[in-house]
Amino acid sequence: HTTLRLHDLRSAAVTAMREMQWPQTTDSNPSNLKIKVRQDVLKTLRLATLALCRAHEPSTIRGLQIWANSTFGALISDDALLLQTGSGLYGSLGWMNGAVLQSQGHYERAATYFSKLLQSEDSLTALGADGVQFVIARTIESYVAVADWEALEIWLQELQTLRAQHAGKSYAGALTTAGHDMNSIHAFACFDAGDFPGAWAHLDLTPQSSGDLTPDPHLALQRSEQMLLQALLHLQGDATENSVKEMEKAKSILEESLVVSGFDGITHAAPLLMHLHCIKAFEVNCSTANIRERDSSSHLTMFKSLEQLDCLPLDAFHQDCGIWLKLMRIYKAIMPHFKVSTQLQWHMIRLARKQQNFRLCHRLLNRLCNAVNLDSNSGTGYVSGEEFSPFHYEFMLLQYAEGNSQEAIIGLWNLVQGFITSSKWP
């Protein structure tokens, strides 16, 4: 089977496709043979799709879907399902459409799409237990990527309801989050909400192996992020010494993986490099905590390198809003009042809007509005040029992106109307 490694995702996808061969089996029952081959083909397709998704290759995923349909269409599409749904691909390969959205950074749309797949009994039957688990994993990833903890909690409740509704079905046992470290996810949710005791409570339930070294870059990144979260929690409790120890663990876990791993381009290494930047920011904060009383000029000097973030081109090529949100979490925790933290939030608002993660965009805008005591609803009203602020303009752009063109145009007209009708014009 293909091993998914962060540093060689494209090769993993190619290898997975090459391994799509008829298995050697002594079973003479044609029906059993067909089921075995179908399971192997779908498993390999899921591995290849996941590799391409992490490599942000939506066009290649679409091409893989078309190729798989033409090559294995008769094998993976059930005739009865084809008659009921009008499309054998909706249940069998329709999940690849969600992977396309996820690879493009459209996490909210991807989560909605995957959720709809689980609502259809025909789709659940076609997916099978393994396919259902794959869809559940991608749904969790999508919600976590945009830190939409409220929507994730609602979806988890819906998943429990679905499991009860389909009790006794072959795929019912797969309608669960078993196999996913949900305690770690809930810990991040509590931390973002300011519930530090709740975050500690969930971290205490995570496996003891979460602090062990591992050569797997993807797993190492998850473990390092958890260690850094523990360091942040220690810092909130003024336990600086323990915080530094946890930070060193986070650093060693990531460095161990980096030593044995190679990377095919900066895109594949971006999540790990961004996390290294988070660790660097935390190191600077811990260092300045020791010298802040003695030398305030050194405190500003050590943060100077971090303030270069404003020069980074977030929109020069594909950007994953998930990794930028992780950086924003660190900056918000260690230096919430620095200019770079506000600049990062503005960057994230624009990136979220362009990637159609509108709920994330609304949350970030409301957070900034609350920070300056501005009514979050004022951005949607009619304002004059004198009352205009960047918040109003961003709200108008968000309205337009969401399809509310009329409201956005009216808002823009109220902005420029005074200048156009002014007698000061020549």
N, C-alpha and C positions, 0 to 999 in steps of 0.2 A: 504494500500500500504506500501511497505517496505520503511523505512526511512534510507537513506544512511548516516551513521555516521562513521567518520574516525577511531574511537576507536573500532568498532565492525564490520568490513567489511565482515569477513567470515560468521559471524552469519547472516548478512544481505543477503548474497548470499544464504545461506541455507534456510532462511525464505522465500525468494523470490521464490525459487523452490517449496517449500511446498504449496505456495499460488496458484500454477498453477492448478486451479480447474475450472470446468465449472460454469459460473456465473448463478445466479438465475434470470430469466427474464420471463416476461409475453408475450414477442413478439413471436407469433406463426409462423412467417415467417422463414423457415429454412435458407434462404440466409442471412437474417439480423443476425440471431443467429450465423452463421458461421463467419461472419465479426466481430461481437462483440467478440467472443471467440478468434479469430486470433489476434485482436488488444490487448486483455488482455495478451495473451501468449507472444507476442513479447515485450510488455511493461515490463513484469516481467523479461523476458530474458535480456533486456537491463539493468535493474536495477541490476540484479545479475552479469552480465558481468562487469559493471562499478565497482561494489564492489570488484570483484576479480581482476580487472585491477589495482585498487589502492592498493590492497594488494600484487601485483606482484605475481600472481598465474597463469602463462601461461598454465601449464599443466591442471589445473582445468578448465580453460576456454575452452580448447580443449575438455576435457571430457564432459563439459556441452553442447558444440556444438553437439557432437556425440549423447549424450542422447536426446537432444531436437529434433534432426533429426529423431531418431528412434521412439520417442514418439509422436511428433506432425508433422512429415514430410508431411503427407497427408493434414494436415490442413493449414500449412504455405507456402506450395509450390503450386503455381498456375500452372495448366496444360499447359496453353498457354506459359507461361514463360519458363517452363521446356523444351518445344519443341524448342523454339527459341534459348536459351542459352546453352542447353545441360546439364545444372546443375541448379536445382531449388534452390540450396543452395547459388549460387553466389549472387543473389539479396536478398534473404530472410534472410539467416544466414551468408553470406559471410563477413559481417562487423565484425563478431567475429574473423576472421583471423587478421584483423587490430588491434583488441583489444589485441590479443596475442602478436603481435609485440610491441605494446605500453607497455604492462606489462613487457616485457623483457628489456625495455629501448631503443629499436630500434626506436626512435622517427622519424627520417627522413624517414625510410622505412614505418612506420605506416602512416605518413602524405601523402606520395606518394600513398599508397594503398587506403586510404580513398578518396583521390582526384579522383582516377580512378573510384571508385564506383559512384561518382557524374557525371561522364562523360557519363555513359550509361543510355539511356532512360528506358531500361528494368529494370535496377537496381533501378532507381529512382521510377518507378512504384511499384516495389516489396517492397521497403523500406517504401513508404508512407510518409506523412508529418512528423509524429513523428520520423520515422527512419532517415529521411533526417536531421532533427534537431540534432539528436543524433550523426550522422556522422560528421556534421559540428562542433559540440562542441568538438569531439575528435580530429579533424584536427587542430583546434585552439590550443588545449592543447598541441599537439605534436610540433607545430612550436614554441610555447612559451617556452616549456621545454628546447629547444636547443637555444633559443634566436635568431632564424633565422628570423629576422625582414624583410629582403629583400624578402625572399621566401614567407613569410606570406602576404606581401603587394601584390605580384604578384598573389597569390592565391585568395585574396579578390577581385581583379579585375576580375579574371576568374569567381568567384561566381556571380558577377553582370552580366556578359555576359550570364551565364547559366540561370539566372533568366529571362533575356529578351528572350532567345531562347525558354524557356518552358512556356512562358506566356499563361495563360488560362488552364494549366494542374492542376490537383488536388493538386499536390505537389509544384507548383510554388511559393506559398506564403511562403513555408518553406525554400526556397533557399535564406536565409538572415541570418545576424548575430544578429538579434533582440533577446534580452534576454541575451546577453553577454556584459559585460562591456568592450567594445573595447577601450574606452577612457583611461582606466587604462593601458591597454596593450600598446597602442600607447605612453603613457607617459614613460613607461619603455624603449620602443624602442628609443625615443628621448633622454632619459638620457644616454643610452649606446652609442649613437652617439655623445654625448657632446652638444646636443641642449637643454640646460636648459630652455630657454624661451618657447620652444615648449612643453617640458614636463609639465611646469606649465599651459600652455594653455589647454592641454588635461585634467589635473587634475581638473581644474576649471569646466569642463563639467561633472565630475563624480557625482553621486547622493550624496546628503548631508548626507544620512544614512551611507555612507562609513566609517564614524568615530564612529558609534554607537557600543555598546557592543552587543555581540551575543553568545549564548551557543553552536552554531554549530561550531565545530572545523575547518571544511573546509572553511566556510565563514569567520570565525575569522582570519584564517591564511591570506586569501586574503586581508582583511581590514587592518590587522597589517602590511603586506608588503607595502601597499599603504601609510600608515602613516610613515613608515620608509623611503620610497622614498621621501616623503615631507620633512622629517628631513634632508636627504642627500642634497636636493635642497637648503634648508635654509643654510646648512653648506657651500655649494659652494658660496653662496652669503654673507658669513661672518656674517649671522644672527644667532649667536650661541645660544642666548636665545630662539628664536623661534624653533631652531633645537632641543633643549633639550625638549621643550614642546611636539613636535611631537613625539619624541622618547618615552616619557612617555606614550603618548596615544597608541603607537604601543605596548608597554609592557603591559599596562592595558588590552587592547583588547584580547591579547593572554592569559594572566594570568586568566582572567575571564572565558575563555573557558576551560583552563586546570583545574580549580577548580571543574567544574561540569562534566568533562569527564574522563573516564578511558581508558586505552590503553591495547590492547592485544599484547604485545611484543614490542620490540624496533623498529621493522620495521614500524609499524603503526605510532609510535610517531616520527619517524625520521624527517619528514618535519617540525614539530613544534619545535623539539629540535634544528634543524639546524638554524631555524629562531631566536630562543632564543640566539644562539651563535652569530648571526649577530647583534642582539641588544646589546649583551655584548661587542662585538668589537666596536660598535658605542659609547657605554658608556665610554669605555676606551679612545677612541679618544677624546671625549668631555672633559673628566677629564684631559687628558694630555695637551689639548689646554690651560687650565688655569694655568698649572704649568710649561709649557715648558720653559718659559723665566727664571723661578726661579731655577729649579732643573732638569737638563737634565738627571741625573742618574735615577730619579723617572720615567721620561718619558720612559726610556728603560725597567725599572723594570715592569711597568704596562703592557707593550706589551709582556712580556716574556711568560705569560700564553697562549697568542694567537699563539705564534710561535711553540707551541707543535703540531700544525696541521700536521707537516711533519711525526709525529709518528703514525698518524691514518691510519689504513689499508683500503685504498679505495677499494682494490680488494679482501678483505678477504671473502666477500659475496656480494650479489646483491647490487649495488649502483645505485641510481637514479642521473644521471648527471644533471638533472634539479635543484635539491636542492643544488648541489655543485656549479653550475653556479651562484646561488643567493649569495652564500657566496663569490665567487670570485668577484662579482660586488661590494660588500661592501668593500672588501680588496683593490680593485683597486681604489675605491673612497677615502678611508681614509688613506691608507698607500701604495701607489703604488710602492715605492722604497724599501720596506722591503723585506728581503729574503723570508719570508713566502709567499708573494704574487706570487713570481716567482715559488716557489716550488709547489704552488697550481695549477698554470697554467700547469706545467709539468705533474702533476697528472691527470689533466683534459684531456690533450692531449692523454694520454695512455688509460684513461677510455673511451673517445669518440671513439677511434679507436677500442677498444674491443667490444663496443656496436654498431659498424657499423654506427656511426653518423659522416660520413666522412667530410661533409661540415663544421661541427663544428670543427673537428680536423684541417682542413686546415686553418680556420679562426684563431684558437689559435696559430698554428705554425707561420702563417704570422705575427701575432701580436708580437710574441717573436722575430722573425727575424727583424722586423722593430725597435724593442726596442734596438737591438744591431747593427743596421745598416748593416744587412746581407741581401743579395739579396734573396728574397723568392724563386726564381727559382733555386738558386744554389744547393738546396738540391736534385734536381732531376738530376743533371749533374754527370759527371764522375770526381771523386776527388781522389787524392792520400792520402796515410795515413797521411802525414804531414798536409794536409789541412782538415782532417776529424774533424767534430764537432758533438755534440749530435743532432744538427738540421739535419745533413745529415742522420744519422742513423734513426731518427724518420721519415723522409721523405721516406726512403727505406721501413720501416715497414708499413707505410701508403700505399705505392704503392702495396706492397704484399697483404695487406688486401683488397685493392680495386680490386684485380685480375690482376694487372699488374706485374705478376711474373717475366717476362723476364727482364724488366727494373730494378726491385729490385735486381735480381741476378747479373746483370751486374754492378750495383752500388756497391754491396757488394764485387764483384770480384776486382774492381778497388781499393777498400779499402785495401784488404789483399794481392793483387798481389805483391806489393813491398816487403812485408815481406817474402812471400813464395819463391820468386826468388832471395832473397838477399843472398850474399855470406857469410853473418854472421851466417847463419844457419849451425849447425854441420853436 
